[in-house]
Amino acid sequence: MKEREEKGRVRKPQVEGAFGNRKQKAEKKPREKKKGIQVPPAVPTPLFSDDGEIKLREAVLEFVCGVTSPLPDTGRPEFAFAGKSNVGKSTLLNTLVNRKALARTSSQPGKTQTINFYRINGALYFVDLPGYGYANASETAKAAWGKMIERYLHSSEQLKAVFLLVDIRHEPSENDRLMYDWIVRQGLHPIIIATKADKIKRSQLMKQLKQIRETLQCDAEIPVIPFSSEQAMGREEVFHTVHGMLS
């Protein structure tokens, strides 16, 4: 009985895939080359409206430079932001441009290990320098970051000023004093930003600003701007300072 069924059964040809018995290997697509940061062309627009309000039309990360990366020739004014690793630099930059995560923040200090160029309104750049003084970093890493910061500050032809961030709650550290002195010796314009101003009582504000000025031995004409990301305190002062150096 089984023999009759097998004789009457029509055997279907064995087909594997759509191309016969042999399995066809999937063709490998050529890998696309990784593209750099893609940003729209710069269209310069003023920082302030006719009625004096801050007018931000653009804030975009355009260049990221590592230890061995060549520095870009932006062709536009640059304003650098420096400070120790837990001073709140990324939070300050996000507050300035009114964005939550343009500059990445982290609970782990020392997160910024590159020089990041943020194009603002197509007219200038905010340059985020690596934080210094991170205790858990290796000596090799500290030395590399230090050289990277020094190379930028020494070689940038577009640098107009350096905003040095210090924590208003504490006396400036030895690294803060060294950075301030180095900026002055290079003939650059330091502007001090005292961050985390919302963490102290208003009655303590002037006392802490005086301590910062005396510890850094700032000249009378050096601005010291109290700043709070929670209250947006100091945001307009920073932009007015930048605007004044553009004109």
PASEBA-1860 file (N, C-alpha, C; in nm, 3 decimals):
! residues 247
1> MKEREEKG> 0.083/-0.122/0.000/0.000/0.000/0.000/0.086/0.125/0.000 ~ 0.187/0.122/0.083/0.279/0.237/0.092/0.353/0.255/-0.039 ~ 0.390/0.141/-0.103/0.464/0.151/-0.229/0.379/0.218/-0.335 ~ 0.246/0.186/-0.340/0.158/0.249/-0.438/0.147/0.400/-0.416 ~ 0.134/0.439/-0.287/0.124/0.583/-0.256/0.250/0.657/-0.298 ~ 0.366/0.594/-0.274/0.490/0.661/-0.311/0.503/0.673/-0.461 ~ 0.455/0.569/-0.536/0.464/0.576/-0.681/0.371/0.683/-0.738 ~ 0.252/0.700/-0.673/0.157/0.797/-0.724/0.184/0.940/-0.679
9> RVRKPQVE> 0.272/0.953/-0.583/0.298/1.086/-0.529/0.391/1.162/-0.623 ~ 0.357/1.286/-0.646/0.441/1.371/-0.731/0.541/1.443/-0.643 ~ 0.665/1.417/-0.673/0.770/1.483/-0.594/0.793/1.627/-0.643 ~ 0.793/1.716/-0.547/0.818/1.856/-0.581/0.968/1.880/-0.583 ~ 1.014/1.957/-0.678/1.158/1.987/-0.683/1.200/2.060/-0.557 ~ 1.316/2.025/-0.505/1.368/2.093/-0.387/1.429/2.225/-0.428 ~ 1.369/2.329/-0.376/1.417/2.464/-0.410/1.448/2.536/-0.282 ~ 1.567/2.581/-0.271/1.607/2.658/-0.153/1.624/2.802/-0.196
17> GAFGNRKQ> 1.540/2.883/-0.144/1.547/3.022/-0.184/1.484/3.040/-0.319 ~ 1.514/3.150/-0.385/1.451/3.181/-0.513/1.542/3.147/-0.630 ~ 1.660/3.091/-0.602/1.756/3.074/-0.710/1.806/2.930/-0.722 ~ 1.723/2.833/-0.686/1.764/2.695/-0.704/1.812/2.633/-0.575 ~ 1.884/2.522/-0.592/1.922/2.444/-0.477/2.028/2.510/-0.391 ~ 2.116/2.587/-0.452/2.222/2.648/-0.375/2.172/2.771/-0.301 ~ 2.210/2.777/-0.178/2.174/2.896/-0.101/2.259/3.013/-0.148 ~ 2.194/3.121/-0.172/2.266/3.239/-0.218/2.310/3.324/-0.099
25> KAEKKPRE> 2.435/3.359/-0.100/2.486/3.447/0.006/2.436/3.589/-0.017 ~ 2.391/3.650/0.090/2.344/3.788/0.079/2.461/3.879/0.041 ~ 2.437/3.962/-0.056/2.542/4.054/-0.099/2.568/4.157/0.010 ~ 2.693/4.176/0.039/2.729/4.275/0.140/2.726/4.416/0.080 ~ 2.651/4.499/0.148/2.647/4.638/0.103/2.772/4.709/0.149 ~ 2.829/4.790/0.063/2.948/4.864/0.106/2.915/4.956/0.221 ~ 3.003/4.960/0.320/2.979/5.045/0.436/2.987/5.192/0.397 ~ 2.889/5.264/0.446/2.892/5.407/0.422/2.993/5.471/0.513
33> KKKGIQVP> 3.066/5.563/0.458/3.164/5.635/0.539/3.091/5.723/0.640 ~ 3.143/5.720/0.762/3.081/5.802/0.866/3.100/5.950/0.833 ~ 2.992/6.018/0.837/2.997/6.161/0.808/3.021/6.239/0.936 ~ 3.082/6.354/0.922/3.104/6.440/1.036/2.973/6.506/1.080 ~ 2.983/6.595/1.171/2.863/6.665/1.219/2.806/6.749/1.105 ~ 2.682/6.722/1.070/2.617/6.793/0.961/2.536/6.910/1.017 ~ 2.572/7.029/0.976/2.501/7.148/1.023/2.464/7.233/0.902 ~ 2.356/7.308/0.912/2.319/7.395/0.801/2.419/7.509/0.785
41> PAVPTPLF> 2.422/7.571/0.668/2.513/7.684/0.648/2.485/7.796/0.746 ~ 2.589/7.868/0.783/2.574/7.977/0.879/2.505/8.097/0.815 ~ 2.406/8.148/0.883/2.338/8.271/0.841/2.344/8.367/0.960 ~ 2.440/8.458/0.962/2.458/8.546/1.078/2.334/8.630/1.108 ~ 2.293/8.628/1.235/2.182/8.710/1.281/2.222/8.775/1.413 ~ 2.167/8.892/1.444/2.204/8.963/1.567/2.166/8.885/1.693 ~ 2.241/8.909/1.801/2.211/8.845/1.929/2.092/8.909/1.999 ~ 2.066/9.034/1.967/1.960/9.107/2.035/1.860/9.161/1.933
49> SDDGEIKL> 1.733/9.163/1.972/1.629/9.223/1.889/1.634/9.375/1.903 ~ 1.552/9.443/1.827/1.551/9.589/1.830/1.508/9.643/1.966 ~ 1.429/9.566/2.039/1.383/9.611/2.171/1.475/9.564/2.284 ~ 1.593/9.510/2.248/1.692/9.475/2.349/1.679/9.337/2.408 ~ 1.591/9.253/2.355/1.575/9.117/2.405/1.675/9.022/2.338 ~ 1.722/8.923/2.414/1.811/8.823/2.357/1.734/8.744/2.250 ~ 1.794/8.734/2.133/1.726/8.669/2.020/1.815/8.557/1.967 ~ 1.792/8.436/2.016/1.871/8.322/1.973/1.797/8.248/1.862
57> REAVLEFV> 1.853/8.248/1.744/1.794/8.176/1.632/1.862/8.041/1.610 ~ 1.986/8.029/1.660/2.061/7.907/1.632/2.161/7.879/1.743 ~ 2.170/7.753/1.781/2.275/7.705/1.872/2.301/7.561/1.834 ~ 2.414/7.535/1.773/2.440/7.402/1.718/2.586/7.364/1.739 ~ 2.609/7.237/1.775/2.744/7.185/1.789/2.799/7.160/1.649 ~ 2.909/7.227/1.615/2.964/7.216/1.480/3.097/7.141/1.473 ~ 3.185/7.165/1.571/3.315/7.099/1.569/3.344/7.036/1.706 ~ 3.404/6.916/1.702/3.449/6.847/1.823/3.595/6.808/1.801
65> CGVTSPLP> 3.683/6.854/1.889/3.826/6.831/1.872/3.882/6.753/1.990 ~ 3.954/6.645/1.959/4.021/6.566/2.061/4.164/6.612/2.080 ~ 4.240/6.528/2.150/4.378/6.564/2.186/4.464/6.587/2.061 ~ 4.446/6.501/1.959/4.530/6.511/1.840/4.460/6.579/1.723 ~ 4.336/6.623/1.742/4.260/6.683/1.631/4.313/6.823/1.598 ~ 4.317/6.857/1.469/4.351/6.995/1.434/4.237/7.089/1.475 ~ 4.272/7.208/1.516/4.170/7.304/1.555/4.107/7.367/1.430 ~ 3.977/7.388/1.430/3.913/7.444/1.312/3.940/7.593/1.297
73> DTGRPEFA> 3.942/7.639/1.174/3.949/7.782/1.147/3.806/7.829/1.124 ~ 3.743/7.874/1.230/3.600/7.907/1.222/3.575/8.035/1.145 ~ 3.671/8.126/1.146/3.653/8.254/1.077/3.557/8.348/1.147 ~ 3.517/8.312/1.268/3.423/8.395/1.343/3.470/8.409/1.488 ~ 3.425/8.514/1.558/3.469/8.534/1.697/3.437/8.415/1.786 ~ 3.531/8.383/1.875/3.515/8.270/1.966/3.524/8.318/2.110 ~ 3.439/8.260/2.195/3.438/8.291/2.337/3.448/8.158/2.412 ~ 3.559/8.141/2.483/3.586/8.013/2.548/3.531/8.011/2.690
81> FAGKSNVG> 3.493/7.891/2.735/3.444/7.871/2.871/3.531/7.765/2.937 ~ 3.596/7.804/3.047/3.688/7.715/3.117/3.649/7.708/3.264 ~ 3.687/7.599/3.329/3.657/7.583/3.471/3.685/7.441/3.515 ~ 3.688/7.420/3.646/3.713/7.285/3.695/3.596/7.194/3.662 ~ 3.617/7.066/3.676/3.527/6.967/3.617/3.388/6.963/3.678 ~ 3.368/7.012/3.799/3.235/7.006/3.861/3.175/7.144/3.887 ~ 3.216/7.241/3.807/3.173/7.379/3.832/3.038/7.413/3.767 ~ 2.988/7.324/3.681/2.858/7.349/3.618/2.868/7.416/3.483
89> KSTLLNTL> 2.972/7.385/3.408/2.995/7.451/3.279/2.892/7.411/3.173 ~ 2.864/7.282/3.164/2.765/7.235/3.066/2.626/7.292/3.097 ~ 2.591/7.294/3.224/2.462/7.350/3.264/2.454/7.498/3.229 ~ 2.562/7.571/3.250/2.565/7.713/3.215/2.545/7.733/3.066 ~ 2.614/7.654/2.984/2.601/7.668/2.839/2.458/7.639/2.794 ~ 2.396/7.536/2.851/2.258/7.505/2.817/2.164/7.618/2.857 ~ 2.192/7.680/2.971/2.108/7.792/3.016/2.125/7.912/2.924 ~ 2.247/7.938/2.880/2.272/8.052/2.792/2.193/8.039/2.662
97> VNRKALAR> 2.191/7.920/2.604/2.125/7.902/2.475/1.981/7.855/2.489 ~ 1.936/7.844/2.615/1.798/7.805/2.643/1.764/7.668/2.583 ~ 1.857/7.574/2.601/1.837/7.436/2.556/1.868/7.343/2.673 ~ 1.801/7.229/2.679/1.819/7.138/2.791/1.942/7.049/2.777 ~ 1.978/7.013/2.654/2.084/6.912/2.639/2.175/6.940/2.520 ~ 2.199/7.068/2.488/2.296/7.097/2.382/2.434/7.052/2.428 ~ 2.472/7.097/2.547/2.595/7.048/2.609/2.555/6.940/2.708 ~ 2.616/6.824/2.698/2.578/6.712/2.782/2.623/6.733/2.926
105> TSSQPGKT> 2.529/6.712/3.017/2.561/6.720/3.159/2.571/6.580/3.216 ~ 2.643/6.566/3.325/2.661/6.435/3.386/2.685/6.451/3.534 ~ 2.642/6.350/3.611/2.671/6.350/3.754/2.816/6.313/3.780 ~ 2.881/6.261/3.677/3.023/6.225/3.689/3.109/6.340/3.639 ~ 3.191/6.401/3.725/3.277/6.511/3.680/3.376/6.462/3.575 ~ 3.425/6.558/3.495/3.524/6.525/3.394/3.466/6.465/3.268 ~ 3.335/6.484/3.245/3.269/6.424/3.130/3.319/6.485/2.999 ~ 3.337/6.617/2.996/3.385/6.683/2.875/3.534/6.659/2.860
113> QTINFYRI> 3.571/6.581/2.758/3.711/6.549/2.734/3.755/6.593/2.596 ~ 3.674/6.677/2.534/3.706/6.732/2.402/3.680/6.882/2.405 ~ 3.725/6.950/2.301/3.692/7.091/2.284/3.574/7.098/2.189 ~ 3.463/7.151/2.237/3.340/7.154/2.160/3.308/7.297/2.116 ~ 3.283/7.313/1.985/3.255/7.445/1.928/3.105/7.453/1.897 ~ 3.036/7.542/1.967/2.893/7.562/1.945/2.872/7.692/1.867 ~ 2.813/7.678/1.749/2.787/7.797/1.667/2.660/7.865/1.714 ~ 2.671/7.994/1.739/2.559/8.072/1.793/2.515/8.176/1.691
121> NGALYFVD> 2.390/8.165/1.647/2.332/8.260/1.552/2.415/8.278/1.425 ~ 2.496/8.178/1.393/2.577/8.187/1.272/2.681/8.297/1.276 ~ 2.698/8.359/1.394/2.783/8.478/1.400/2.905/8.461/1.490 ~ 2.902/8.363/1.581/3.011/8.346/1.677/3.009/8.204/1.730 ~ 3.110/8.172/1.811/3.118/8.038/1.869/3.139/8.046/2.020 ~ 3.065/7.962/2.093/3.095/7.934/2.233/3.181/7.806/2.232 ~ 3.297/7.814/2.293/3.391/7.703/2.291/3.400/7.643/2.431 ~ 3.356/7.520/2.444/3.353/7.449/2.572/3.484/7.372/2.589
129> LPGYGYAN> 3.567/7.415/2.683/3.696/7.350/2.708/3.682/7.239/2.811 ~ 3.767/7.137/2.806/3.760/7.029/2.906/3.778/7.082/3.048 ~ 3.704/7.025/3.142/3.718/7.066/3.281/3.852/7.020/3.338 ~ 3.910/7.103/3.421/4.039/7.066/3.482/4.019/7.031/3.629 ~ 4.120/6.966/3.688/4.118/6.937/3.831/4.035/6.818/3.871 ~ 4.001/6.728/3.776/3.923/6.610/3.811/4.014/6.509/3.882 ~ 3.989/6.489/4.011/4.081/6.413/4.095/4.095/6.267/4.052 ~ 3.988/6.206/4.000/3.992/6.064/3.966/4.053/6.035/3.829
137> ASETAKAA> 4.084/6.138/3.754/4.147/6.117/3.624/4.294/6.080/3.643 ~ 4.347/6.001/3.550/4.488/5.965/3.558/4.575/6.087/3.530 ~ 4.700/6.079/3.574/4.792/6.190/3.548/4.814/6.209/3.399 ~ 4.812/6.098/3.325/4.828/6.108/3.180/4.712/6.184/3.117 ~ 4.589/6.151/3.162/4.471/6.220/3.110/4.473/6.368/3.146 ~ 4.509/6.398/3.270/4.516/6.538/3.313/4.614/6.617/3.228 ~ 4.730/6.556/3.203/4.833/6.623/3.123/4.784/6.646/2.981 ~ 4.713/6.546/2.924/4.661/6.558/2.788/4.557/6.669/2.778
145> WGKMIERY> 4.464/6.674/2.877/4.363/6.779/2.877/4.427/6.916/2.892 ~ 4.529/6.924/2.980/4.597/7.051/3.001/4.663/7.102/2.874 ~ 4.729/7.012/2.802/4.794/7.051/2.677/4.691/7.093/2.572 ~ 4.576/7.024/2.571/4.471/7.055/2.475/4.416/7.196/2.501 ~ 4.391/7.227/2.628/4.341/7.361/2.664/4.445/7.467/2.628 ~ 4.570/7.441/2.664/4.677/7.538/2.638/4.696/7.560/2.488 ~ 4.689/7.452/2.412/4.706/7.464/2.266/4.598/7.552/2.205 ~ 4.474/7.532/2.250/4.366/7.614/2.196/4.382/7.761/2.236
153> LHSSEQLK> 4.401/7.785/2.364/4.410/7.924/2.412/4.529/7.997/2.352 ~ 4.635/7.923/2.323/4.756/7.986/2.271/4.749/8.009/2.120 ~ 4.675/7.923/2.048/4.682/7.927/1.902/4.559/7.983/1.832 ~ 4.446/7.991/1.899/4.325/8.039/1.831/4.339/8.186/1.793 ~ 4.319/8.214/1.666/4.327/8.351/1.617/4.195/8.426/1.631 ~ 4.088/8.352/1.662/3.956/8.414/1.671/3.909/8.437/1.815 ~ 3.990/8.396/1.912/3.948/8.402/2.052/3.940/8.546/2.100 ~ 3.822/8.585/2.148/3.801/8.721/2.196/3.813/8.731/2.347
161> AVFLLVDI> 3.767/8.629/2.418/3.768/8.635/2.565/3.752/8.495/2.621 ~ 3.792/8.479/2.747/3.776/8.352/2.817/3.689/8.376/2.940 ~ 3.579/8.304/2.948/3.495/8.306/3.067/3.547/8.198/3.161 ~ 3.597/8.239/3.275/3.649/8.145/3.374/3.544/8.122/3.481 ~ 3.497/7.998/3.494/3.391/7.965/3.588/3.450/7.918/3.721 ~ 3.400/7.976/3.830/3.438/7.932/3.964/3.310/7.914/4.045 ~ 3.315/7.826/4.143/3.200/7.799/4.229/3.191/7.909/4.335 ~ 3.079/7.982/4.335/3.065/8.096/4.425/3.068/8.056/4.572
169> RHEPSEND> 3.040/7.930/4.601/3.032/7.885/4.741/3.170/7.867/4.805 ~ 3.273/7.856/4.722/3.405/7.823/4.775/3.511/7.922/4.728 ~ 3.618/7.928/4.802/3.733/8.006/4.758/3.793/7.942/4.633 ~ 3.831/8.021/4.533/3.891/7.963/4.412/4.010/7.873/4.446 ~ 4.020/7.763/4.374/4.124/7.663/4.400/4.257/7.708/4.339 ~ 4.361/7.631/4.369/4.492/7.659/4.311/4.487/7.648/4.159 ~ 4.413/7.550/4.107/4.398/7.538/3.962/4.326/7.658/3.902 ~ 4.226/7.711/3.973/4.156/7.832/3.927/4.252/7.950/3.918
177> RLMYDWIV> 4.337/7.963/4.020/4.434/8.076/4.021/4.536/8.060/3.909 ~ 4.582/7.938/3.887/4.678/7.915/3.779/4.616/7.946/3.643 ~ 4.492/7.904/3.624/4.424/7.931/3.497/4.403/8.080/3.476 ~ 4.361/8.150/3.580/4.340/8.295/3.569/4.472/8.364/3.532 ~ 4.580/8.330/3.603/4.710/8.394/3.576/4.757/8.363/3.435 ~ 4.734/8.241/3.388/4.778/8.204/3.254/4.700/8.283/3.149 ~ 4.570/8.299/3.169/4.488/8.378/3.076/4.540/8.520/3.067 ~ 4.569/8.581/3.181/4.616/8.719/3.183/4.751/8.731/3.114
185> RQGLHPII> 4.842/8.635/3.141/4.976/8.641/3.081/4.971/8.628/2.929 ~ 4.869/8.560/2.879/4.855/8.546/2.734/4.796/8.671/2.669 ~ 4.764/8.771/2.750/4.706/8.893/2.696/4.560/8.880/2.660 ~ 4.494/8.777/2.713/4.353/8.756/2.684/4.266/8.830/2.786 ~ 4.137/8.836/2.756/4.043/8.906/2.843/3.968/8.805/2.929 ~ 3.998/8.794/3.059/3.922/8.703/3.144/3.794/8.768/3.196 ~ 3.687/8.692/3.196/3.562/8.734/3.260/3.527/8.622/3.359 ~ 3.510/8.656/3.484/3.482/8.555/3.586/3.331/8.535/3.598
193> IATKADKI> 3.289/8.408/3.595/3.150/8.374/3.620/3.144/8.292/3.748 ~ 3.073/8.342/3.847/3.058/8.274/3.976/2.930/8.191/3.970 ~ 2.946/8.061/3.947/2.830/7.973/3.926/2.764/7.933/4.058 ~ 2.644/7.876/4.044/2.567/7.820/4.156/2.530/7.926/4.260 ~ 2.498/8.045/4.210/2.463/8.156/4.299/2.334/8.129/4.376 ~ 2.250/8.040/4.324/2.126/8.008/4.394/2.149/7.919/4.516 ~ 2.272/7.868/4.532/2.303/7.780/4.645/2.343/7.857/4.771 ~ 2.354/7.988/4.761/2.387/8.069/4.879/2.276/8.170/4.904
201> KRSQLMKQ> 2.275/8.225/5.024/2.176/8.328/5.057/2.215/8.459/4.988 ~ 2.114/8.537/4.954/2.142/8.665/4.887/2.227/8.755/4.974 ~ 2.213/8.743/5.105/2.293/8.825/5.196/2.442/8.790/5.189 ~ 2.475/8.671/5.137/2.614/8.628/5.127/2.677/8.659/4.991 ~ 2.596/8.706/4.898/2.641/8.721/4.759/2.762/8.811/4.746 ~ 2.754/8.933/4.798/2.863/9.029/4.782/2.989/8.982/4.853 ~ 2.972/8.917/4.969/3.088/8.866/5.043/3.163/8.761/4.960 ~ 3.087/8.670/4.896/3.150/8.564/4.817/3.215/8.620/4.690
209> LKQIRETL> 3.152/8.717/4.628/3.211/8.779/4.509/3.341/8.852/4.544 ~ 3.343/8.915/4.659/3.464/8.983/4.706/3.575/8.882/4.731 ~ 3.540/8.768/4.790/3.640/8.663/4.816/3.701/8.613/4.685 ~ 3.617/8.593/4.584/3.667/8.547/4.454/3.761/8.649/4.394 ~ 3.722/8.775/4.396/3.805/8.880/4.338/3.939/8.892/4.409 ~ 3.937/8.883/4.541/4.061/8.895/4.617/4.152/8.774/4.599 ~ 4.094/8.655/4.596/4.175/8.534/4.582/4.242/8.528/4.445 ~ 4.169/8.566/4.341/4.226/8.566/4.207/4.309/8.690/4.178
217> QCDAEIPV> 4.299/8.790/4.269/4.369/8.918/4.252/4.328/8.984/4.120 ~ 4.198/8.991/4.103/4.143/9.052/3.981/4.162/9.203/3.982 ~ 4.193/9.258/3.868/4.193/9.403/3.854/4.050/9.454/3.863 ~ 4.036/9.581/3.893/3.903/9.638/3.916/3.814/9.628/3.792 ~ 3.875/9.632/3.672/3.794/9.631/3.550/3.751/9.491/3.506 ~ 3.800/9.387/3.576/3.762/9.250/3.539/3.621/9.222/3.592 ~ 3.526/9.187/3.503/3.390/9.156/3.550/3.384/9.025/3.629 ~ 3.305/9.025/3.734/3.274/8.902/3.808/3.121/8.891/3.810
225> IPFSSEQA> 3.068/8.793/3.736/2.924/8.783/3.713/2.867/8.667/3.794 ~ 2.778/8.694/3.891/2.710/8.583/3.960/2.612/8.516/3.865 ~ 2.608/8.383/3.868/2.526/8.310/3.771/2.450/8.197/3.840 ~ 2.324/8.181/3.799/2.242/8.071/3.848/2.160/8.014/3.733 ~ 2.178/7.886/3.706/2.099/7.822/3.600/1.954/7.805/3.643 ~ 1.930/7.793/3.773/1.795/7.778/3.825/1.713/7.905/3.808 ~ 1.778/8.018/3.827/1.709/8.147/3.822/1.742/8.227/3.697 ~ 1.828/8.172/3.609/1.875/8.242/3.489/1.945/8.373/3.526
233> MGREEVFH> 1.996/8.383/3.647/2.071/8.499/3.690/2.204/8.506/3.614 ~ 2.235/8.621/3.559/2.362/8.641/3.492/2.359/8.614/3.342 ~ 2.249/8.557/3.292/2.242/8.522/3.149/2.253/8.646/3.061 ~ 2.176/8.748/3.093/2.181/8.870/3.012/2.316/8.938/3.021 ~ 2.378/8.936/3.139/2.510/8.999/3.156/2.614/8.932/3.066 ~ 2.608/8.799/3.056/2.702/8.728/2.970/2.682/8.769/2.825 ~ 2.558/8.772/2.779/2.532/8.807/2.641/2.567/8.953/2.610 ~ 2.543/9.042/2.705/2.581/9.183/2.684/2.734/9.195/2.676
241> TVHGMLS> 2.804/9.116/2.756/2.951/9.118/2.751/2.999/9.069/2.615 ~ 2.941/8.961/2.567/2.977/8.908/2.435/2.945/9.009/2.326 ~ 2.826/9.066/2.332/2.784/9.163/2.231/2.877/9.283/2.227 ~ 2.920/9.327/2.344/3.009/9.442/2.350/3.145/9.416/2.285 ~ 3.189/9.291/2.284/3.317/9.257/2.222/3.304/9.230/2.072 ~ 3.182/9.219/2.025/3.160/9.199/1.881/3.157/9.331/1.807 ~ 3.119/9.437/1.875/3.104/9.566/1.809/3.233/9.646/1.813
END
